[in-house]
Amino acid sequence: MTDTWTDVAFAVWDGAAEERDGMKSVANFIALDIEPEPLGPRGGFPRWPLLAVLGAWVLLAAFVAIDLPRARG
């Protein structure tokens, strides 16, 4: 297996400190280690985000349906 690490640094612009264009704060380099994780028995796509979004839509639709008669009356 090959190495799974690389050096990274981040640059951040702070407008309050009058940093603009190429003027910015730069972090020191740090080592970023990325290890691949094996996929679970069902594959690589988790289903919970989809269920959470669908649940949020159902709750939103229920609140709108409950509030509509009050808004009209």
CHARMM internal coordinates of N, CA and C (Angstrom, degrees):
IC EDIT
DIST 1 N 1 CA 1.4538
DIST 1 CA 1 C 1.5325
ANGL 1 N 1 CA 1 C 108.03
DIST 1 C 2 N 1.2995
ANGL 1 CA 1 C 2 N 115.62
DIHE 1 N 1 CA 1 C 2 N 143.73
DIST 2 N 2 CA 1.4614
ANGL 1 C 2 N 2 CA 120.21
DIHE 1 CA 1 C 2 N 2 CA 179.38
DIST 2 CA 2 C 1.5208
ANGL 2 N 2 CA 2 C 110.60
DIHE 1 C 2 N 2 CA 2 C -83.74
DIST 2 C 3 N 1.3212
ANGL 2 CA 2 C 3 N 115.49
DIHE 2 N 2 CA 2 C 3 N 169.69
DIST 3 N 3 CA 1.4583
ANGL 2 C 3 N 3 CA 119.98
DIHE 2 CA 2 C 3 N 3 CA 177.37
DIST 3 CA 3 C 1.5199
ANGL 3 N 3 CA 3 C 110.45
DIHE 2 C 3 N 3 CA 3 C -62.76
DIST 3 C 4 N 1.3183
ANGL 3 CA 3 C 4 N 116.43
DIHE 3 N 3 CA 3 C 4 N 141.91
DIST 4 N 4 CA 1.4575
ANGL 3 C 4 N 4 CA 120.61
DIHE 3 CA 3 C 4 N 4 CA -179.13
DIST 4 CA 4 C 1.5248
ANGL 4 N 4 CA 4 C 111.19
DIHE 3 C 4 N 4 CA 4 C -114.49
DIST 4 C 5 N 1.3389
ANGL 4 CA 4 C 5 N 116.92
DIHE 4 N 4 CA 4 C 5 N 24.56
DIST 5 N 5 CA 1.4578
ANGL 4 C 5 N 5 CA 118.66
DIHE 4 CA 4 C 5 N 5 CA 178.97
DIST 5 CA 5 C 1.5200
ANGL 5 N 5 CA 5 C 110.08
DIHE 4 C 5 N 5 CA 5 C -124.79
DIST 5 C 6 N 1.3249
ANGL 5 CA 5 C 6 N 114.06
DIHE 5 N 5 CA 5 C 6 N 155.72
DIST 6 N 6 CA 1.4542
ANGL 5 C 6 N 6 CA 121.07
DIHE 5 CA 5 C 6 N 6 CA 177.73
DIST 6 CA 6 C 1.5226
ANGL 6 N 6 CA 6 C 108.18
DIHE 5 C 6 N 6 CA 6 C -149.97
DIST 6 C 7 N 1.3172
ANGL 6 CA 6 C 7 N 117.52
DIHE 6 N 6 CA 6 C 7 N 160.62
DIST 7 N 7 CA 1.4576
ANGL 6 C 7 N 7 CA 121.74
DIHE 6 CA 6 C 7 N 7 CA 176.44
DIST 7 CA 7 C 1.5193
ANGL 7 N 7 CA 7 C 109.53
DIHE 6 C 7 N 7 CA 7 C -87.61
DIST 7 C 8 N 1.3401
ANGL 7 CA 7 C 8 N 116.47
DIHE 7 N 7 CA 7 C 8 N 136.86
DIST 8 N 8 CA 1.4571
ANGL 7 C 8 N 8 CA 121.54
DIHE 7 CA 7 C 8 N 8 CA 177.83
DIST 8 CA 8 C 1.5250
ANGL 8 N 8 CA 8 C 109.36
DIHE 7 C 8 N 8 CA 8 C -133.60
DIST 8 C 9 N 1.3263
ANGL 8 CA 8 C 9 N 116.14
DIHE 8 N 8 CA 8 C 9 N 154.82
DIST 9 N 9 CA 1.4600
ANGL 8 C 9 N 9 CA 122.99
DIHE 8 CA 8 C 9 N 9 CA 171.92
DIST 9 CA 9 C 1.5199
ANGL 9 N 9 CA 9 C 106.72
DIHE 8 C 9 N 9 CA 9 C -145.34
DIST 9 C 10 N 1.3222
ANGL 9 CA 9 C 10 N 116.54
DIHE 9 N 9 CA 9 C 10 N 156.56
DIST 10 N 10 CA 1.4549
ANGL 9 C 10 N 10 CA 121.20
DIHE 9 CA 9 C 10 N 10 CA -177.65
DIST 10 CA 10 C 1.5211
ANGL 10 N 10 CA 10 C 109.82
DIHE 9 C 10 N 10 CA 10 C -123.36
DIST 10 C 11 N 1.3215
ANGL 10 CA 10 C 11 N 115.76
DIHE 10 N 10 CA 10 C 11 N 142.27
DIST 11 N 11 CA 1.4575
ANGL 10 C 11 N 11 CA 122.14
DIHE 10 CA 10 C 11 N 11 CA 176.35
DIST 11 CA 11 C 1.5206
ANGL 11 N 11 CA 11 C 108.18
DIHE 10 C 11 N 11 CA 11 C -113.83
DIST 11 C 12 N 1.3326
ANGL 11 CA 11 C 12 N 116.33
DIHE 11 N 11 CA 11 C 12 N 134.12
DIST 12 N 12 CA 1.4590
ANGL 11 C 12 N 12 CA 121.13
DIHE 11 CA 11 C 12 N 12 CA -176.70
DIST 12 CA 12 C 1.5201
ANGL 12 N 12 CA 12 C 108.85
DIHE 11 C 12 N 12 CA 12 C -129.95
DIST 12 C 13 N 1.3313
ANGL 12 CA 12 C 13 N 115.66
DIHE 12 N 12 CA 12 C 13 N 130.51
DIST 13 N 13 CA 1.4546
ANGL 12 C 13 N 13 CA 120.86
DIHE 12 CA 12 C 13 N 13 CA 175.43
DIST 13 CA 13 C 1.5232
ANGL 13 N 13 CA 13 C 108.37
DIHE 12 C 13 N 13 CA 13 C -92.32
DIST 13 C 14 N 1.3204
ANGL 13 CA 13 C 14 N 116.83
DIHE 13 N 13 CA 13 C 14 N 132.47
DIST 14 N 14 CA 1.4612
ANGL 13 C 14 N 14 CA 122.62
DIHE 13 CA 13 C 14 N 14 CA 177.25
DIST 14 CA 14 C 1.5212
ANGL 14 N 14 CA 14 C 107.81
DIHE 13 C 14 N 14 CA 14 C -119.27
DIST 14 C 15 N 1.3269
ANGL 14 CA 14 C 15 N 116.65
DIHE 14 N 14 CA 14 C 15 N 101.58
DIST 15 N 15 CA 1.4576
ANGL 14 C 15 N 15 CA 121.08
DIHE 14 CA 14 C 15 N 15 CA -177.07
DIST 15 CA 15 C 1.5137
ANGL 15 N 15 CA 15 C 112.68
DIHE 14 C 15 N 15 CA 15 C -63.52
DIST 15 C 16 N 1.3428
ANGL 15 CA 15 C 16 N 117.84
DIHE 15 N 15 CA 15 C 16 N -32.05
DIST 16 N 16 CA 1.4610
ANGL 15 C 16 N 16 CA 120.65
DIHE 15 CA 15 C 16 N 16 CA 179.61
DIST 16 CA 16 C 1.5211
ANGL 16 N 16 CA 16 C 111.36
DIHE 15 C 16 N 16 CA 16 C -66.08
DIST 16 C 17 N 1.3220
ANGL 16 CA 16 C 17 N 117.61
DIHE 16 N 16 CA 16 C 17 N -25.66
DIST 17 N 17 CA 1.4677
ANGL 16 C 17 N 17 CA 122.14
DIHE 16 CA 16 C 17 N 17 CA 177.79
DIST 17 CA 17 C 1.5282
ANGL 17 N 17 CA 17 C 110.98
DIHE 16 C 17 N 17 CA 17 C -94.26
DIST 17 C 18 N 1.3522
ANGL 17 CA 17 C 18 N 115.70
DIHE 17 N 17 CA 17 C 18 N 16.22
DIST 18 N 18 CA 1.4635
ANGL 17 C 18 N 18 CA 123.12
DIHE 17 CA 17 C 18 N 18 CA 179.39
DIST 18 CA 18 C 1.5262
ANGL 18 N 18 CA 18 C 113.03
DIHE 17 C 18 N 18 CA 18 C 58.69
DIST 18 C 19 N 1.3282
ANGL 18 CA 18 C 19 N 115.88
DIHE 18 N 18 CA 18 C 19 N 32.42
DIST 19 N 19 CA 1.4626
ANGL 18 C 19 N 19 CA 120.37
DIHE 18 CA 18 C 19 N 19 CA 174.35
DIST 19 CA 19 C 1.5213
ANGL 19 N 19 CA 19 C 107.99
DIHE 18 C 19 N 19 CA 19 C -87.42
DIST 19 C 20 N 1.3163
ANGL 19 CA 19 C 20 N 116.91
DIHE 19 N 19 CA 19 C 20 N 129.54
DIST 20 N 20 CA 1.4602
ANGL 19 C 20 N 20 CA 121.63
DIHE 19 CA 19 C 20 N 20 CA -179.72
DIST 20 CA 20 C 1.5132
ANGL 20 N 20 CA 20 C 108.37
DIHE 19 C 20 N 20 CA 20 C -154.13
DIST 20 C 21 N 1.3308
ANGL 20 CA 20 C 21 N 116.33
DIHE 20 N 20 CA 20 C 21 N 167.51
DIST 21 N 21 CA 1.4585
ANGL 20 C 21 N 21 CA 122.61
DIHE 20 CA 20 C 21 N 21 CA -179.79
DIST 21 CA 21 C 1.5202
ANGL 21 N 21 CA 21 C 109.87
DIHE 20 C 21 N 21 CA 21 C 51.05
DIST 21 C 22 N 1.3250
ANGL 21 CA 21 C 22 N 117.95
DIHE 21 N 21 CA 21 C 22 N -118.42
DIST 22 N 22 CA 1.4632
ANGL 21 C 22 N 22 CA 121.63
DIHE 21 CA 21 C 22 N 22 CA -178.48
DIST 22 CA 22 C 1.5089
ANGL 22 N 22 CA 22 C 113.77
DIHE 21 C 22 N 22 CA 22 C -89.03
DIST 22 C 23 N 1.3484
ANGL 22 CA 22 C 23 N 117.64
DIHE 22 N 22 CA 22 C 23 N -5.11
DIST 23 N 23 CA 1.4679
ANGL 22 C 23 N 23 CA 120.99
DIHE 22 CA 22 C 23 N 23 CA 179.73
DIST 23 CA 23 C 1.5152
ANGL 23 N 23 CA 23 C 108.59
DIHE 22 C 23 N 23 CA 23 C -84.18
DIST 23 C 24 N 1.3176
ANGL 23 CA 23 C 24 N 117.64
DIHE 23 N 23 CA 23 C 24 N 116.75
DIST 24 N 24 CA 1.4650
ANGL 23 C 24 N 24 CA 121.57
DIHE 23 CA 23 C 24 N 24 CA -177.79
DIST 24 CA 24 C 1.5156
ANGL 24 N 24 CA 24 C 109.96
DIHE 23 C 24 N 24 CA 24 C -158.86
DIST 24 C 25 N 1.3189
ANGL 24 CA 24 C 25 N 115.08
DIHE 24 N 24 CA 24 C 25 N 167.09
DIST 25 N 25 CA 1.4561
ANGL 24 C 25 N 25 CA 121.29
DIHE 24 CA 24 C 25 N 25 CA 174.66
DIST 25 CA 25 C 1.5214
ANGL 25 N 25 CA 25 C 108.64
DIHE 24 C 25 N 25 CA 25 C -89.96
DIST 25 C 26 N 1.3156
ANGL 25 CA 25 C 26 N 117.63
DIHE 25 N 25 CA 25 C 26 N 136.37
DIST 26 N 26 CA 1.4606
ANGL 25 C 26 N 26 CA 121.87
DIHE 25 CA 25 C 26 N 26 CA -178.04
DIST 26 CA 26 C 1.5249
ANGL 26 N 26 CA 26 C 108.79
DIHE 25 C 26 N 26 CA 26 C -123.43
DIST 26 C 27 N 1.3130
ANGL 26 CA 26 C 27 N 115.32
DIHE 26 N 26 CA 26 C 27 N 133.56
DIST 27 N 27 CA 1.4606
ANGL 26 C 27 N 27 CA 120.87
DIHE 26 CA 26 C 27 N 27 CA 178.70
DIST 27 CA 27 C 1.5243
ANGL 27 N 27 CA 27 C 110.20
DIHE 26 C 27 N 27 CA 27 C -81.01
DIST 27 C 28 N 1.3150
ANGL 27 CA 27 C 28 N 116.19
DIHE 27 N 27 CA 27 C 28 N 162.09
DIST 28 N 28 CA 1.4606
ANGL 27 C 28 N 28 CA 121.25
DIHE 27 CA 27 C 28 N 28 CA 172.75
DIST 28 CA 28 C 1.5207
ANGL 28 N 28 CA 28 C 109.01
DIHE 27 C 28 N 28 CA 28 C -70.66
DIST 28 C 29 N 1.3243
ANGL 28 CA 28 C 29 N 116.29
DIHE 28 N 28 CA 28 C 29 N 156.87
DIST 29 N 29 CA 1.4577
ANGL 28 C 29 N 29 CA 119.62
DIHE 28 CA 28 C 29 N 29 CA 176.06
DIST 29 CA 29 C 1.5220
ANGL 29 N 29 CA 29 C 109.40
DIHE 28 C 29 N 29 CA 29 C -68.81
DIST 29 C 30 N 1.3269
ANGL 29 CA 29 C 30 N 115.08
DIHE 29 N 29 CA 29 C 30 N 139.47
DIST 30 N 30 CA 1.4589
ANGL 29 C 30 N 30 CA 121.32
DIHE 29 CA 29 C 30 N 30 CA 174.08
DIST 30 CA 30 C 1.5222
ANGL 30 N 30 CA 30 C 107.71
DIHE 29 C 30 N 30 CA 30 C -129.30
DIST 30 C 31 N 1.3237
ANGL 30 CA 30 C 31 N 116.49
DIHE 30 N 30 CA 30 C 31 N 157.72
DIST 31 N 31 CA 1.4630
ANGL 30 C 31 N 31 CA 120.78
DIHE 30 CA 30 C 31 N 31 CA 178.65
DIST 31 CA 31 C 1.5257
ANGL 31 N 31 CA 31 C 109.18
DIHE 30 C 31 N 31 CA 31 C -85.88
DIST 31 C 32 N 1.3203
ANGL 31 CA 31 C 32 N 116.42
DIHE 31 N 31 CA 31 C 32 N 127.33
DIST 32 N 32 CA 1.4611
ANGL 31 C 32 N 32 CA 122.77
DIHE 31 CA 31 C 32 N 32 CA 176.93
DIST 32 CA 32 C 1.5197
ANGL 32 N 32 CA 32 C 107.51
DIHE 31 C 32 N 32 CA 32 C -107.43
DIST 32 C 33 N 1.3216
ANGL 32 CA 32 C 33 N 116.11
DIHE 32 N 32 CA 32 C 33 N 118.95
DIST 33 N 33 CA 1.4639
ANGL 32 C 33 N 33 CA 121.52
DIHE 32 CA 32 C 33 N 33 CA -177.97
DIST 33 CA 33 C 1.5259
ANGL 33 N 33 CA 33 C 108.52
DIHE 32 C 33 N 33 CA 33 C -107.24
DIST 33 C 34 N 1.3165
ANGL 33 CA 33 C 34 N 116.22
DIHE 33 N 33 CA 33 C 34 N 118.95
DIST 34 N 34 CA 1.4588
ANGL 33 C 34 N 34 CA 121.72
DIHE 33 CA 33 C 34 N 34 CA -179.65
DIST 34 CA 34 C 1.5204
ANGL 34 N 34 CA 34 C 108.32
DIHE 33 C 34 N 34 CA 34 C -116.24
DIST 34 C 35 N 1.3135
ANGL 34 CA 34 C 35 N 114.90
DIHE 34 N 34 CA 34 C 35 N 115.27
DIST 35 N 35 CA 1.4585
ANGL 34 C 35 N 35 CA 120.82
DIHE 34 CA 34 C 35 N 35 CA 178.80
DIST 35 CA 35 C 1.5231
ANGL 35 N 35 CA 35 C 108.58
DIHE 34 C 35 N 35 CA 35 C -107.15
DIST 35 C 36 N 1.3105
ANGL 35 CA 35 C 36 N 118.43
DIHE 35 N 35 CA 35 C 36 N 127.36
DIST 36 N 36 CA 1.4661
ANGL 35 C 36 N 36 CA 119.44
DIHE 35 CA 35 C 36 N 36 CA 177.36
DIST 36 CA 36 C 1.5242
ANGL 36 N 36 CA 36 C 110.39
DIHE 35 C 36 N 36 CA 36 C -69.46
DIST 36 C 37 N 1.3355
ANGL 36 CA 36 C 37 N 115.13
DIHE 36 N 36 CA 36 C 37 N 137.75
DIST 37 N 37 CA 1.4595
ANGL 36 C 37 N 37 CA 119.85
DIHE 36 CA 36 C 37 N 37 CA 176.83
DIST 37 CA 37 C 1.5245
ANGL 37 N 37 CA 37 C 108.45
DIHE 36 C 37 N 37 CA 37 C -103.66
DIST 37 C 38 N 1.3073
ANGL 37 CA 37 C 38 N 117.39
DIHE 37 N 37 CA 37 C 38 N 137.33
DIST 38 N 38 CA 1.4759
ANGL 37 C 38 N 38 CA 118.85
DIHE 37 CA 37 C 38 N 38 CA 178.13
DIST 38 CA 38 C 1.5244
ANGL 38 N 38 CA 38 C 110.22
DIHE 37 C 38 N 38 CA 38 C -67.24
DIST 38 C 39 N 1.3202
ANGL 38 CA 38 C 39 N 115.88
DIHE 38 N 38 CA 38 C 39 N 149.65
DIST 39 N 39 CA 1.4489
ANGL 38 C 39 N 39 CA 121.03
DIHE 38 CA 38 C 39 N 39 CA 178.12
DIST 39 CA 39 C 1.5170
ANGL 39 N 39 CA 39 C 109.97
DIHE 38 C 39 N 39 CA 39 C -70.17
DIST 39 C 40 N 1.3159
ANGL 39 CA 39 C 40 N 115.58
DIHE 39 N 39 CA 39 C 40 N 151.05
DIST 40 N 40 CA 1.4547
ANGL 39 C 40 N 40 CA 121.08
DIHE 39 CA 39 C 40 N 40 CA 178.29
DIST 40 CA 40 C 1.5198
ANGL 40 N 40 CA 40 C 110.85
DIHE 39 C 40 N 40 CA 40 C -72.70
DIST 40 C 41 N 1.3158
ANGL 40 CA 40 C 41 N 117.31
DIHE 40 N 40 CA 40 C 41 N -179.85
DIST 41 N 41 CA 1.4627
ANGL 40 C 41 N 41 CA 120.45
DIHE 40 CA 40 C 41 N 41 CA -177.41
DIST 41 CA 41 C 1.5307
ANGL 41 N 41 CA 41 C 113.27
DIHE 40 C 41 N 41 CA 41 C -66.20
DIST 41 C 42 N 1.3737
ANGL 41 CA 41 C 42 N 118.55
DIHE 41 N 41 CA 41 C 42 N -24.02
DIST 42 N 42 CA 1.4580
ANGL 41 C 42 N 42 CA 120.84
DIHE 41 CA 41 C 42 N 42 CA -179.36
DIST 42 CA 42 C 1.5225
ANGL 42 N 42 CA 42 C 112.63
DIHE 41 C 42 N 42 CA 42 C -93.96
DIST 42 C 43 N 1.3014
ANGL 42 CA 42 C 43 N 118.58
DIHE 42 N 42 CA 42 C 43 N 0.37
DIST 43 N 43 CA 1.4518
ANGL 42 C 43 N 43 CA 120.45
DIHE 42 CA 42 C 43 N 43 CA -177.58
DIST 43 CA 43 C 1.5111
ANGL 43 N 43 CA 43 C 111.28
DIHE 42 C 43 N 43 CA 43 C 109.98
DIST 43 C 44 N 1.3401
ANGL 43 CA 43 C 44 N 116.07
DIHE 43 N 43 CA 43 C 44 N -164.56
DIST 44 N 44 CA 1.4463
ANGL 43 C 44 N 44 CA 119.60
DIHE 43 CA 43 C 44 N 44 CA -172.43
DIST 44 CA 44 C 1.5035
ANGL 44 N 44 CA 44 C 116.36
DIHE 43 C 44 N 44 CA 44 C -101.94
DIST 44 C 45 N 1.3373
ANGL 44 CA 44 C 45 N 120.12
DIHE 44 N 44 CA 44 C 45 N -6.09
DIST 45 N 45 CA 1.4529
ANGL 44 C 45 N 45 CA 120.47
DIHE 44 CA 44 C 45 N 45 CA -176.63
DIST 45 CA 45 C 1.5207
ANGL 45 N 45 CA 45 C 110.20
DIHE 44 C 45 N 45 CA 45 C -99.03
DIST 45 C 46 N 1.3413
ANGL 45 CA 45 C 46 N 117.42
DIHE 45 N 45 CA 45 C 46 N 115.94
DIST 46 N 46 CA 1.4677
ANGL 45 C 46 N 46 CA 118.35
DIHE 45 CA 45 C 46 N 46 CA 177.04
DIST 46 CA 46 C 1.5258
ANGL 46 N 46 CA 46 C 110.49
DIHE 45 C 46 N 46 CA 46 C -75.32
DIST 46 C 47 N 1.3011
ANGL 46 CA 46 C 47 N 116.52
DIHE 46 N 46 CA 46 C 47 N 140.69
DIST 47 N 47 CA 1.4633
ANGL 46 C 47 N 47 CA 120.51
DIHE 46 CA 46 C 47 N 47 CA -176.71
DIST 47 CA 47 C 1.5161
ANGL 47 N 47 CA 47 C 113.12
DIHE 46 C 47 N 47 CA 47 C -90.73
DIST 47 C 48 N 1.3434
ANGL 47 CA 47 C 48 N 119.12
DIHE 47 N 47 CA 47 C 48 N -15.58
DIST 48 N 48 CA 1.4557
ANGL 47 C 48 N 48 CA 119.89
DIHE 47 CA 47 C 48 N 48 CA -174.26
DIST 48 CA 48 C 1.5225
ANGL 48 N 48 CA 48 C 113.36
DIHE 47 C 48 N 48 CA 48 C -65.18
DIST 48 C 49 N 1.3610
ANGL 48 CA 48 C 49 N 122.17
DIHE 48 N 48 CA 48 C 49 N -33.24
DIST 49 N 49 CA 1.4705
ANGL 48 C 49 N 49 CA 117.92
DIHE 48 CA 48 C 49 N 49 CA 178.03
DIST 49 CA 49 C 1.5273
ANGL 49 N 49 CA 49 C 112.33
DIHE 48 C 49 N 49 CA 49 C -63.50
DIST 49 C 50 N 1.3053
ANGL 49 CA 49 C 50 N 116.69
DIHE 49 N 49 CA 49 C 50 N -39.32
DIST 50 N 50 CA 1.4603
ANGL 49 C 50 N 50 CA 120.20
DIHE 49 CA 49 C 50 N 50 CA 178.63
DIST 50 CA 50 C 1.5271
ANGL 50 N 50 CA 50 C 110.71
DIHE 49 C 50 N 50 CA 50 C -64.06
DIST 50 C 51 N 1.3199
ANGL 50 CA 50 C 51 N 117.05
DIHE 50 N 50 CA 50 C 51 N -43.13
DIST 51 N 51 CA 1.4614
ANGL 50 C 51 N 51 CA 120.60
DIHE 50 CA 50 C 51 N 51 CA 178.38
DIST 51 CA 51 C 1.5224
ANGL 51 N 51 CA 51 C 111.57
DIHE 50 C 51 N 51 CA 51 C -65.26
DIST 51 C 52 N 1.3176
ANGL 51 CA 51 C 52 N 117.99
DIHE 51 N 51 CA 51 C 52 N -36.61
DIST 52 N 52 CA 1.4655
ANGL 51 C 52 N 52 CA 121.21
DIHE 51 CA 51 C 52 N 52 CA 178.58
DIST 52 CA 52 C 1.5200
ANGL 52 N 52 CA 52 C 110.89
DIHE 51 C 52 N 52 CA 52 C -65.69
DIST 52 C 53 N 1.3258
ANGL 52 CA 52 C 53 N 117.68
DIHE 52 N 52 CA 52 C 53 N -42.83
DIST 53 N 53 CA 1.4665
ANGL 52 C 53 N 53 CA 120.91
DIHE 52 CA 52 C 53 N 53 CA 178.95
DIST 53 CA 53 C 1.5236
ANGL 53 N 53 CA 53 C 110.47
DIHE 52 C 53 N 53 CA 53 C -65.70
DIST 53 C 54 N 1.3118
ANGL 53 CA 53 C 54 N 117.66
DIHE 53 N 53 CA 53 C 54 N -44.12
DIST 54 N 54 CA 1.4646
ANGL 53 C 54 N 54 CA 120.56
DIHE 53 CA 53 C 54 N 54 CA 178.16
DIST 54 CA 54 C 1.5276
ANGL 54 N 54 CA 54 C 111.36
DIHE 53 C 54 N 54 CA 54 C -62.76
DIST 54 C 55 N 1.3192
ANGL 54 CA 54 C 55 N 117.10
DIHE 54 N 54 CA 54 C 55 N -40.65
DIST 55 N 55 CA 1.4639
ANGL 54 C 55 N 55 CA 120.54
DIHE 54 CA 54 C 55 N 55 CA 177.71
DIST 55 CA 55 C 1.5227
ANGL 55 N 55 CA 55 C 111.82
DIHE 54 C 55 N 55 CA 55 C -63.63
DIST 55 C 56 N 1.3404
ANGL 55 CA 55 C 56 N 116.93
DIHE 55 N 55 CA 55 C 56 N -40.04
DIST 56 N 56 CA 1.4628
ANGL 55 C 56 N 56 CA 120.63
DIHE 55 CA 55 C 56 N 56 CA 177.95
DIST 56 CA 56 C 1.5219
ANGL 56 N 56 CA 56 C 110.56
DIHE 55 C 56 N 56 CA 56 C -63.68
DIST 56 C 57 N 1.3269
ANGL 56 CA 56 C 57 N 117.68
DIHE 56 N 56 CA 56 C 57 N -40.39
DIST 57 N 57 CA 1.4686
ANGL 56 C 57 N 57 CA 120.98
DIHE 56 CA 56 C 57 N 57 CA 178.14
DIST 57 CA 57 C 1.5228
ANGL 57 N 57 CA 57 C 111.12
DIHE 56 C 57 N 57 CA 57 C -64.60
DIST 57 C 58 N 1.3133
ANGL 57 CA 57 C 58 N 117.43
DIHE 57 N 57 CA 57 C 58 N -40.26
DIST 58 N 58 CA 1.4683
ANGL 57 C 58 N 58 CA 120.67
DIHE 57 CA 57 C 58 N 58 CA 178.93
DIST 58 CA 58 C 1.5308
ANGL 58 N 58 CA 58 C 110.29
DIHE 57 C 58 N 58 CA 58 C -64.28
DIST 58 C 59 N 1.3380
ANGL 58 CA 58 C 59 N 117.64
DIHE 58 N 58 CA 58 C 59 N -43.77
DIST 59 N 59 CA 1.4600
ANGL 58 C 59 N 59 CA 120.63
DIHE 58 CA 58 C 59 N 59 CA 177.88
DIST 59 CA 59 C 1.5189
ANGL 59 N 59 CA 59 C 111.40
DIHE 58 C 59 N 59 CA 59 C -63.43
DIST 59 C 60 N 1.3247
ANGL 59 CA 59 C 60 N 117.50
DIHE 59 N 59 CA 59 C 60 N -42.50
DIST 60 N 60 CA 1.4568
ANGL 59 C 60 N 60 CA 121.13
DIHE 59 CA 59 C 60 N 60 CA 178.48
DIST 60 CA 60 C 1.5222
ANGL 60 N 60 CA 60 C 111.06
DIHE 59 C 60 N 60 CA 60 C -61.92
DIST 60 C 61 N 1.3146
ANGL 60 CA 60 C 61 N 117.24
DIHE 60 N 60 CA 60 C 61 N -44.31
DIST 61 N 61 CA 1.4651
ANGL 60 C 61 N 61 CA 121.07
DIHE 60 CA 60 C 61 N 61 CA 178.42
DIST 61 CA 61 C 1.5242
ANGL 61 N 61 CA 61 C 110.72
DIHE 60 C 61 N 61 CA 61 C -62.95
DIST 61 C 62 N 1.3213
ANGL 61 CA 61 C 62 N 118.26
DIHE 61 N 61 CA 61 C 62 N -38.01
DIST 62 N 62 CA 1.4625
ANGL 61 C 62 N 62 CA 121.19
DIHE 61 CA 61 C 62 N 62 CA 178.93
DIST 62 CA 62 C 1.5228
ANGL 62 N 62 CA 62 C 110.76
DIHE 61 C 62 N 62 CA 62 C -66.53
DIST 62 C 63 N 1.3356
ANGL 62 CA 62 C 63 N 118.03
DIHE 62 N 62 CA 62 C 63 N -43.38
DIST 63 N 63 CA 1.4585
ANGL 62 C 63 N 63 CA 120.37
DIHE 62 CA 62 C 63 N 63 CA 179.09
DIST 63 CA 63 C 1.5234
ANGL 63 N 63 CA 63 C 111.34
DIHE 62 C 63 N 63 CA 63 C -64.94
DIST 63 C 64 N 1.3217
ANGL 63 CA 63 C 64 N 117.94
DIHE 63 N 63 CA 63 C 64 N -39.06
DIST 64 N 64 CA 1.4606
ANGL 63 C 64 N 64 CA 121.13
DIHE 63 CA 63 C 64 N 64 CA 178.61
DIST 64 CA 64 C 1.5324
ANGL 64 N 64 CA 64 C 109.55
DIHE 63 C 64 N 64 CA 64 C -66.35
DIST 64 C 65 N 1.3240
ANGL 64 CA 64 C 65 N 117.87
DIHE 64 N 64 CA 64 C 65 N -42.37
DIST 65 N 65 CA 1.4546
ANGL 64 C 65 N 65 CA 121.29
DIHE 64 CA 64 C 65 N 65 CA -179.55
DIST 65 CA 65 C 1.5170
ANGL 65 N 65 CA 65 C 111.62
DIHE 64 C 65 N 65 CA 65 C -65.49
DIST 65 C 66 N 1.3284
ANGL 65 CA 65 C 66 N 117.87
DIHE 65 N 65 CA 65 C 66 N -35.51
DIST 66 N 66 CA 1.4605
ANGL 65 C 66 N 66 CA 121.32
DIHE 65 CA 65 C 66 N 66 CA 178.91
DIST 66 CA 66 C 1.5258
ANGL 66 N 66 CA 66 C 110.75
DIHE 65 C 66 N 66 CA 66 C -73.27
DIST 66 C 67 N 1.3210
ANGL 66 CA 66 C 67 N 117.49
DIHE 66 N 66 CA 66 C 67 N -36.59
DIST 67 N 67 CA 1.4591
ANGL 66 C 67 N 67 CA 121.35
DIHE 66 CA 66 C 67 N 67 CA -174.77
DIST 67 CA 67 C 1.5252
ANGL 67 N 67 CA 67 C 112.83
DIHE 66 C 67 N 67 CA 67 C -81.00
DIST 67 C 68 N 1.3338
ANGL 67 CA 67 C 68 N 119.51
DIHE 67 N 67 CA 67 C 68 N -23.08
DIST 68 N 68 CA 1.4581
ANGL 67 C 68 N 68 CA 121.18
DIHE 67 CA 67 C 68 N 68 CA -177.96
DIST 68 CA 68 C 1.5246
ANGL 68 N 68 CA 68 C 113.49
DIHE 67 C 68 N 68 CA 68 C -60.18
DIST 68 C 69 N 1.3324
ANGL 68 CA 68 C 69 N 120.28
DIHE 68 N 68 CA 68 C 69 N -47.11
DIST 69 N 69 CA 1.4728
ANGL 68 C 69 N 69 CA 118.56
DIHE 68 CA 68 C 69 N 69 CA 178.83
DIST 69 CA 69 C 1.5236
ANGL 69 N 69 CA 69 C 112.87
DIHE 68 C 69 N 69 CA 69 C -61.25
DIST 69 C 70 N 1.3454
ANGL 69 CA 69 C 70 N 117.98
DIHE 69 N 69 CA 69 C 70 N -35.79
DIST 70 N 70 CA 1.4646
ANGL 69 C 70 N 70 CA 120.72
DIHE 69 CA 69 C 70 N 70 CA 178.49
DIST 70 CA 70 C 1.5189
ANGL 70 N 70 CA 70 C 111.49
DIHE 69 C 70 N 70 CA 70 C -67.73
DIST 70 C 71 N 1.3306
ANGL 70 CA 70 C 71 N 117.21
DIHE 70 N 70 CA 70 C 71 N -36.87
DIST 71 N 71 CA 1.4511
ANGL 70 C 71 N 71 CA 120.93
DIHE 70 CA 70 C 71 N 71 CA -178.72
DIST 71 CA 71 C 1.5310
ANGL 71 N 71 CA 71 C 110.96
DIHE 70 C 71 N 71 CA 71 C -70.27
DIST 71 C 72 N 1.3155
ANGL 71 CA 71 C 72 N 117.95
DIHE 71 N 71 CA 71 C 72 N -33.68
DIST 72 N 72 CA 1.4609
ANGL 71 C 72 N 72 CA 121.66
DIHE 71 CA 71 C 72 N 72 CA -179.28
DIST 72 CA 72 C 1.5244
ANGL 72 N 72 CA 72 C 112.25
DIHE 71 C 72 N 72 CA 72 C -79.74
DIST 72 C 73 N 1.3258
ANGL 72 CA 72 C 73 N 116.51
DIHE 72 N 72 CA 72 C 73 N -29.62
DIST 73 N 73 CA 1.4546
ANGL 72 C 73 N 73 CA 121.22
DIHE 72 CA 72 C 73 N 73 CA -172.85
DIST 73 CA 73 C 1.4544
ANGL 73 N 73 CA 73 C 113.23
DIHE 72 C 73 N 73 CA 73 C -87.33
END
COOR INIT
IC SEED 1 N 1 CA 1 C
IC BUILD
